[in-house]
Amino acid sequence: MHHLKMDRAVSIVTVANHEPYILVLYYSKYGTTRQMARSIAAGIEQAGVKARIRTVPEVASVTTAIAPSIPLEGELYATADDLQDCAGLALGSPTRFGNMASPMKYFWDQTATIWLSGSLQGKPACVFTASGSMHGGQESTLLTMMIPLLHHGMLLMGIPYSEVALSRTQRGGTPYGASHVSGTEHDQPMGADEKALCVAQGKRLGSLVRQLESAAHVVNAFI
């Protein structure tokens, strides 16, 4: 008997015995990236997909104490299982000299086992960021955040110019992913355009996950 060999990009979308979810993984120092993460999660759920919001712990140059495994407030810390079992990923970090912040980089540096398993291959992903200044390296941060996702074999997506807020925003927004300029004091909240772009990005990611899930069901029906 011949067995059909499913395309990995389709077969991995539905995690057995679990409701598919998109992991919204972020690090936030002053709260802006957290706000963006929650707006993206709202867009994901508007598309009919569950959003699981997680963050990463701080890192220090010296070890002073063992950090608690559960943060005192805010979202839970992401685990390897959160990442490995997701149907899609929205990755967010503030800009640090044109790159992701060290706590997020440290998290990805620990994902070699997941990379070896290939469990993220074919899953859709997007990126988002915030910076203190307009020319603080937002676009290079988004592009460099994509690199580990490419190594994991993920399918990257951005924001098309059919989203009118992308041409209208004055405090962020790029075709590579949602962004926001929070000001040097980090006291400038997102406006309607930046929020709309976050929601749109999440909704677009959620819609693609649903399409892949539907395709997986069709393939499974013929096996």
N, C-alpha and C positions, 0 to 999 in steps of 0.2 A: 504494500500500500504506500502510495506516495503521500508525503506530508507537505502541506503548503508551508513555505518559509515566509513569515510575515516581515514586512519592513519594520526595522527597529524604531523608526520615527513614529510609527503608529502603535506598535505593540506595547511600548513602555508607558503609554499615557495613563492607562487605568491600573492602579495598584490593587492587586488582588485583595478582596475582602475589606477594602477601605474606600470611603468616599473620596474622589479626586479633590485635591486642593492645590492652590498656588501658594508657594511660600513667598511672603514679602519680608525680605531679610534686609535689615538696615542697621546702621550705627549713627547715633546722633549725640552731639556734644551739648548743643544749646537748644535743641527741640525742633529746629526747622525740618530736618530730614525725617523726624518722627511724624510731623504733620503731613509731609508729603507721602510717607508710607501709608498713612491712614486714608488719605484721599485716593491713592492708587488701589488700596484694598476695597474701598467703596466702589470703584469702577469695576474691579474684578467680580464683585458680588452682583453688580448690576447686570453682568453678562451671564449670571446664573451659575457661577463657580464659587466654591468656598475659598476664602482667603485665610491663611494662617500667618499672623504677624509675629515675627521674632526679631530679636536684636542680638548683639554680641557683647561680651564683657570688655572692660578696659584692659589695657596691658600697661606694664610699668617697666622701667629700665632696671629696677632692682626688685627682688622679692621681699615684700615687707610682711605680708600675711596672705593666707588663703582666702580668696574671695568667696562669698556665699554662692552656692549653685543656683539659687533663685534670687533674682534682684529684689530689692526692697520695694520698688515701684516700677510701673511700666510693663512692657512685654517680657515674656520669658526669654531666656537665652536659647539660641538655636542649638540643636543637637545634630549629630551626623545623620540620624534617622529622619529628622525634619527635612534635611536637604535631599537625601537619597531617595525618599519616597514621594517627593513632590511631583505634580504633573506639569509644573511650570515655575518660573522664578522671576521675581522683581527684586533687583539688587540696588540698594541705595547707600550712599556714603557722602559726608561732607567733603569738600575739596581740600586737599592738603598738598600745596605746591604742585598742582596739576595731576594729583594722583589720589587714590582712595586713602582714607585714614588708616593708621597702623593697626587698630583693633580689627578692622575688617580684613586687611591684608593678612594678619596673623591667622584669622579664621580660615581663609582660603589656603594658607600654607599647610594646614593640617588635613587637607582633603585628598591626600594621595591615595588612600584606600578606596575612596569613592571613584577617583579617576581610574584606578586599576579595574574596578568592577564594571566601568562603562555605564553606570546606572543613570547618568544625566544625559547621555547621548540622545539626540533627537528631540529633546524637550525644549519648548520655547522659553525665551528669557528676555528681559529688558532691564535697563539701568536708569538711575536717576541720582541727582546730586544737588547740593546747595553750596554757595560760597558767600564770603563776606563782601566781595567787590565784583563789579561787572566783568573785569578782565582778570579774575582770580584763577583761571584755569579750568573752568567748568567743562569745556568740550574735551580737553585732553584727559580730564578725570573720567568722563564717560567712556572715552575710547579705551583708556587703559583698564577700566573695570571690565570691559568686554573680553580682554585677553585671556584671563583664567577660564571664562565661560567658553571661549572657543576651544581651549585645550580640553575642556570636558565634553566637547562635541555638541554644545547647545545651539539652538537656532535663535539668532538675535533679531530683535525687531525694534524699530524706533517709532517716531511720530510723523505721519505724513503731513504735507502742507494743506491737505484737505481740511485739517483742523484749523479753523480760521484764527483761533487764539494764538497759534504759533507765529503768525505774522503781526499780531496786534500787541502781544505782550511787551512790556517795557522793563520787566524785572526777571527775565529768564526765558526758558523754553528753547529747545534745540531739536533738530530732526533726529539726533542720536538718543534723545531721552529727555524726560522732564527735568527742569532745573529751576532754581530760584536764587536771587540775590537778596540775602537777608540783612545786608549792611554791616559795617565794621563793628557795630555794637550788637549785631544779631537781633535787632529790635524791629525789623521791617517784616510784617506778616505777609503771607501770600495774598495776592489779589485774586479777583475772579478769574482772570485769564490763566494764571499759574495753577489754580485749583482745577480749572476745566481741563488743562492739559494732563494733569496727574490722573484725573478720573478717566479721561479718554485713553491714556496709555494703559491703565489697568483694564478698562473695558475691552480694548483691542487684544490684550494678552489673554483675557478670559475667553473671548470669542474664539481665538485660535485653539486654545485648549479644548473647548467644546467640540470644535470641528474635528480635531484629532481623535477625541474620544468617540465621536460618532463613527468616524472611519474605522476605528478599532473594532467597534461592535459589528460593523458590516463584514469586516474580514473574519472575525470570530464566527459569524453565522455560517460561513462557508467551510469551516474546518470540521 
